[in-house]
Every structure is written in C-alpha cells, then in structure tokens.
C-alpha cells in the first residue's frame, strides 16, 4: 500500500489549518510528523484517517481516490497520547476488542492477540485490568490493539507524551523494532526533534499548517532546506546571528569582523542569517579560525552529564550545550567559540545557502 496526499488543504472559516500538502508514504515506512503544538500534525492525521474531509486536494491509496471514504471503510488504526483502554476489560480483551467487532473466529483472535502481546511484551499482563498496569504498559496495550487489526495505516498522535521520562525512553527504544516487524505505513506525530532522530525513518517538518521539508530524518536534520525547517528541527532552539559578507570579510551583528572562512567561503557577498545548534557552541577554546564571542552568562542548567548555558552576546541570547557540569553564576563573563565550518547560512529569503558537513551537523 502507498498513501499519497495530493495538494491537501483544510480551512475552518477564515482560518487555514493545512495548506497545500503533498506527500507520498510507502508501504512499510515510518514517517514522523515533527512540529510544535498547533502546527497541523493532528489535523493532517485526521485527513489521512478519513475522520475529516479536506477543503481541497485528494487522499489516494494505491492509485484509488479515497478522499470521501469514511474511516469505517478504511483499514486504519490510530493511537492517541491518552491511554484509551476499556477499564472493565482485561488486557487480552482490550487487544481483542476490534477483532470481536469484526467477527473474526475465536482461534484467529487468540492467535493475533498473543502475537501482538509478544511484540509489545505484554504476555505476563494479559489477564490484568488496565488500571493494574503502569502508564507504559497501558500505552503498550493501546498500541497492541492498533497493531492487532493489521491495519495498512497506523497513526500515532504523540503516543508517549503523557508518560514519564523513564517510560518514554523505554518505549522510544522499542518502537522502531515494533514498526519494522509490522510492515504497515506508520505515521508518528511528535513535538520533539530528539524523538524524531531516535525513531529514524522519514520526517516531515510542519510549521503553521505547511510541510516545509520531507525526507530521510537524518538528511532533513543535517541539510534543512530553509531557516524554518532548521528551527523546527532544533531543541534547544536554533541559535541565530546575522552577518554581511563583503569580499574576504564578514561583519557580524555582534559588531565583530571575521574572515570569510568555513561556510562563508563559498557564498556570494550579501546578508545572511547564521544558524547553529547548541552543541556547536563551545565554552572550551577551539583552534583558529574559530569565531570568538564575548558573552555574559544568563543562567546555567545542569542536566546530568551535560549543561545548558544561556548566554547574552550583545543583543542576542544564545544557548550552549556543553559536556559536564558547568556551574556558572549569572553575570559571569565567558568566551564562547564557534567553528565557522559547523554552521548553516540562510539567505535573505530564508533559504539554505551553505551548510555544515553532514558529519558535523
């Protein structure tokens, strides 16, 4: 099965929720929808499922236009961030419920339930009720109920958002294995760039109802087509400065003048936005031709083996993600270093003009 979205748009009154979205998702693929809250992820999933109809455009499955086909007539399963299970039923019966509704023979129901339970590692809990399970086990149950239908399209709308950190990490590690063994088209919505990178597959970045880029996840992360995509795919937020290149020199918005090396070397003269991720801003000296930025510490956050250090550089607020514990008091003056070969350059229209090498991004 392949799923094609052909110029889909969705409006509600004067509000545009989705605008001119075209994507093709292949059988057996994992596809991440990455964007902030209200970017359009859930609205797009609802169009894929047939829960809503687009204002314009088509949904095509294997060459067949299914735009007007209701969800009941599509082979689709959906998992939400809430633990939607039947509290009075056992885990076994929760998983079996869509198969009983479909009227499948008892032997086939049993085989499918046990297969899905094994995949989600739920065999020890089949006779328990959902309220006797942990949050992660409850969400596993909801995912198993979706998989047991053997749907061709499985939609997961931020399914780990309501779990605590430990449970999220546990399921994030297992989901790629589960997806790979299923063979369905999976669409997974998330607000977290780190989750998209962990899951892999393909990623579509969404911003204000538009898909800004779609492709292999690592490629979209390392080679964003534009500034918006780079910002969507950066957490902590993408650091930005501006610069004007003139000949062999660049004048930064911090007031500095630096040689036009690294990413600047191959672009024409003009104004650029300089983007760089937090882990590319160092507080330990880098060799020349590193850009030195004199900064004042705003706040430092210790996150175990790493520290987020918020820096004021002139009128700019930058974030450095540095290894180790850095307890820096607010107001401390520090020097930050940036390798000009590890930055993105975006032109005046926000399009990518030059990027860091893939291994450096």
Secondary structure by P-SEA (a helix, b strand, c coil): cbbbbcbbbbbccccccccbbbbbbcccbbbbbcccccccaaaaaaaaacccccccccccccccccccccccccbbbbbcccccccccccaaaaaaaaaaaacccaaaaaaaaaaaaaaaccccccccccccccaaaaaaaaaaaaaaacccbbbbccccccccaaaaaaaaacaaaaaaacccbbbbbbccaaaaaaaccbbbbbccccccccccaaaaaaccccaaaaaaaccccbbbbbbbbcccccccccccccccccccccccbbbbbbbbcccccccccccccbbbbbbbbccccccccbbbbbbbcccbbbbbbccccccccccbbbbbbbccccbbbbccccccccccccccc
